[in-house]
């Protein structure tokens, strides 16, 4: 007599991700409708520094435009980090919403904490004016990256095969845009930085390089199964 052993088939739901992707596009649509002129200039941020020059005032850092797209940015980067961790076998599933929530929370807390620490360090080094404008510029470029990542995330999330070439191309794109943003900063704020270049280098090493190594270390330590 043949004994049949039935094992339950576990289906991983992707509905939560679908809802988040839709939510992100809704936020982008709302932002475009409410801030049409600014959004138009924002989309040209890689080919023109007009947006940075027009909206360089620190008051724009906490505007509705920035906050709405910042939410999109954190969602998008959280998805991409989860996909990277899955691709390099640090986690076992790319559809686990609990893992996403952990990454999203950690990333959000990290960004806010880093922003507050930067304000304290800027006050100590007496470069508050530059730091506030620089933070707004960083948010702008990284929000742009987050928007570019959204369709990439959708493709990677719903595709069972992820090529190394695509992953590395996306990583290189992120690094290049970030480097470009730093070069633009040096160009626009060179008058502010004259006489304070030593503090600026310390600022970059302490708050723009070390924290990302720290976040990588913590994520690797806490998320590896």
C-alpha positions in Angstrom: 0.0 0.0 0.0 1.4 3.4 -1.0 1.4 5.9 1.7 0.7 9.5 0.6 2.2 12.3 2.5 0.5 15.6 1.9 2.5 18.8 2.6 0.9 22.2 2.6 1.9 24.5 -0.1 2.9 27.9 1.3 2.0 30.7 -1.0 3.8 34.0 -0.3 1.4 36.9 -0.8 2.6 39.9 -2.8 -0.5 42.0 -2.3 1.1 44.2 0.4 3.8 45.2 -2.1 1.3 45.9 -4.8 -0.6 48.3 -2.5 2.7 50.1 -1.6 3.7 50.5 -5.2 0.2 51.9 -6.0 0.4 54.2 -2.9 3.8 55.5 -4.0 2.5 56.4 -7.5 -0.5 58.1 -5.9 1.8 60.2 -3.8 3.8 61.2 -6.9 0.5 62.1 -8.7 -0.6 64.2 -5.8 2.7 66.0 -5.7 2.7 66.6 -9.4 -0.8 68.0 -9.2 -0.2 70.2 -6.1 3.2 71.5 -7.2 3.1 71.3 -11.0 5.8 73.9 -11.7 8.2 72.7 -9.1 7.7 69.1 -10.1 8.5 69.9 -13.7 11.8 71.5 -12.8 12.5 68.7 -10.4 12.3 66.1 -13.2 15.1 68.0 -15.0 17.5 67.9 -12.0 20.1 65.8 -13.8 20.4 68.1 -16.8 19.9 71.5 -15.2 20.8 73.0 -11.8 17.9 75.5 -12.1 15.8 73.5 -9.5 18.6 73.6 -7.0 19.2 77.3 -7.4 15.4 78.2 -7.2 14.6 75.9 -4.2 17.8 76.2 -2.3 16.3 78.0 0.7 16.2 75.8 3.8 12.4 76.5 4.3 11.8 74.2 1.4 13.2 71.3 3.3 10.0 70.8 5.3 7.6 71.7 2.5 4.7 69.4 1.4 6.6 68.7 -1.8 9.6 67.4 0.0 7.8 65.4 2.6 5.5 63.6 0.1 8.4 62.6 -2.1 10.5 61.7 0.9 8.0 59.1 1.8 8.2 57.7 -1.8 12.0 57.8 -1.4 12.1 55.7 1.8 9.6 53.2 0.4 11.6 52.8 -2.8 14.9 52.5 -1.1 13.5 50.0 1.4 12.2 47.8 -1.4 15.6 48.0 -3.2 17.5 47.1 0.0 15.3 44.1 0.6 15.7 43.0 -3.0 19.5 43.3 -2.7 19.6 41.3 0.5 17.5 38.6 -1.1 19.7 38.6 -4.3 22.9 38.2 -2.2 21.3 35.5 0.0 21.2 37.6 3.2 17.4 36.9 3.6 15.4 34.0 2.3 12.4 35.8 0.9 11.8 39.0 -1.0 8.1 39.0 -0.3 8.2 39.0 3.5 6.4 42.2 4.6 7.8 41.9 8.1 11.3 42.2 6.7 10.3 45.1 4.6 8.7 46.8 7.7 11.9 46.3 9.6 14.0 47.8 6.8 11.6 50.7 6.3 11.5 51.6 10.0 15.3 51.3 10.4 15.9 53.4 7.3 13.4 56.1 8.4 14.9 56.3 11.9 18.4 56.3 10.4 17.7 59.2 8.0 15.9 61.3 10.7 18.7 60.6 13.3 21.4 61.5 10.8 19.6 64.7 9.9 19.5 65.8 13.6 23.1 64.8 14.2 24.2 66.8 11.1 22.4 69.9 12.5 24.4 69.6 15.7 27.7 69.0 13.9 27.0 71.9 11.6 26.5 74.2 14.6 29.8 73.1 16.1 31.7 73.6 12.8 29.8 76.8 12.1 28.6 75.7 8.7 24.8 75.8 9.3 24.0 77.7 6.2 25.8 75.3 3.9 24.5 72.2 5.8 20.8 73.2 5.5 21.1 73.9 1.8 23.2 70.8 1.3 20.6 68.6 3.0 17.9 70.0 0.8 20.0 69.2 -2.3 20.7 65.7 -1.0 17.1 65.0 -0.4 16.2 66.3 -3.9 18.7 64.0 -5.7 18.0 61.0 -3.6 14.3 61.5 -4.1 14.9 61.6 -7.8 16.8 58.3 -7.4 13.9 56.8 -5.4 11.5 57.7 -8.2 13.8 56.0 -10.8 14.0 53.0 -8.6 10.3 52.5 -8.4 9.8 50.8 -11.8 13.1 49.0 -11.3 11.8 47.6 -8.0 8.5 46.5 -9.6 10.4 44.6 -12.2 12.8 43.0 -9.7 10.1 42.2 -7.3 7.7 40.4 -9.7 10.5 38.8 -11.7 11.8 35.5 -10.5 15.1 35.9 -12.2 17.3 38.9 -11.3 20.5 39.3 -13.3 23.7 40.4 -11.6 24.3 42.9 -14.5 21.1 44.7 -13.8 21.7 44.8 -10.1 25.2 46.2 -10.5 24.1 48.7 -13.1 21.5 50.1 -10.7 24.0 50.3 -7.9 26.5 52.1 -10.2 23.7 54.5 -11.3 22.9 55.4 -7.6 26.6 56.0 -6.8 27.1 58.1 -9.9 24.1 60.4 -9.2 25.2 60.8 -5.6 28.7 61.7 -6.7 27.3 64.1 -9.2 25.2 65.8 -6.4 28.4 66.3 -4.4 30.2 67.9 -7.3 27.2 70.2 -7.9 27.3 71.2 -4.2 31.0 72.1 -4.5 30.2 74.2 -7.5 27.1 76.0 -6.1 28.4 76.5 -2.5 32.1 77.1 -3.2 31.9 80.7 -1.8 30.4 79.3 1.5 33.0 76.6 1.7 36.0 78.9 1.2 38.0 78.8 4.5 36.0 75.9 5.8 37.1 73.1 3.5 38.8 71.2 6.3 35.5 71.1 8.2 33.7 70.1 5.1 36.0 67.1 4.6 35.5 66.0 8.2 31.7 66.5 7.6 31.8 64.2 4.6 33.9 61.5 6.3 31.9 61.5 9.5 28.4 61.9 8.2 28.4 61.0 4.5 30.6 57.9 4.5 30.8 56.3 7.9 27.0 56.1 8.5 26.4 54.1 5.3 29.0 51.6 6.3 27.3 51.4 9.7 23.9 50.8 8.3 25.2 48.1 6.0 26.9 46.4 9.0 23.8 46.5 11.1 21.5 45.3 8.4 23.9 42.4 7.5 24.1 41.5 11.2 20.4 41.7 12.0 18.8 40.3 8.8 21.0 37.4 7.9 19.3 34.1 8.8 
